[in-house]
Amino acid sequence: MKKFKSARRGPQDRPSRGPQVPRGRCVVGIHAVNEALKVRPRAIEAVWLRERHTDHPELKRLGELAQRLNVKVEIKPPGVLDKIIGSNQGIVAFVSERPEIDWPAIEKAERAVLLALDEVEDPHNLGAVLRTAWLLNAQGVLVPEHRSADLSPAASKVAQGATEHVPVEKDHALPQRLERLKEHGFWILGLAHNSRQNLFTLDIPPKVVWVLGSESGGLRKSVAAVCDDLIAIPQSNPDASYNVSVAAAIALSETFRQAQAKT
């Protein structure tokens, strides 16, 4: 239920100094590059491998796979890759497209799951959310245009290939987007640890948007006001809260479990 569009290149997609970087978003790490080669080899502008990559079996395999797929492969000193992101595992790919939410299909579907991340700024949290969303069949992630993490190299590394499957769409007016989704049968459910409504006793509707707030402030009032209900995840300490990526994983897991039970 998704299509693809050309990636927008921003400051986070390239190192500030060093050799000229190919166009497209940076996909970082062994698992992430493997998934990009599997899903969209024709959109890969180049793969950069560290020197002596043939000493590492997985890097050697990916280099050979890229060559078989007619993807340009360049060998770089480790320091060049480190300028993109330190924990790169010796491989970076530059991809000229990214998933896009197929809104007509989503709106017509009888069952669909989306996530909305309200000003979640940590790229590691975005990457972790995407990895879980991919494995638990969410169709997309919505984020505000400002004060939100993007598909940076760090997010790509943590996502472990999920950036090739789960679209991330920025919206300049997230509350209005959520209101429009209600017109197509979606329930908008915000996660709030102080709510009385319990996730594990909730009959989750077939079309749902789970809305999660920022790491520091939770849901903004304007976003919480759009939600049909606020839902709490049970916890032993009422004064603490889950990490946003963990909360997303719990909500998606329960949504997936209930959907499986009803099929």
Buried (B, 14 or more C-beta within 10 A) or exposed (E): BBEBEBBEBEEBBBBEEBEEBBBBBBBBBBBBBBBBBEBBBEBBBBBBBBBEBEEBEBBEEBBEBBEEBEBEBEBBEEEBBBBBBEEBBBBBBBBBBBBBBBBEEBBEBEBBBBBBBBBBBBBBBBBBBBBBBBBBBBBBBBBBEEEBBBBBBBBBBBBBBBBBBBBBBBBEEBBEBBEEBBEBBBBBBBBBBEBEEEBEEBEBBBBBBBBBBBBEEBBBEEBBEBBBEBBBBEEEEEEEBBEBBBBBBBBBBBBBEBBEEEE
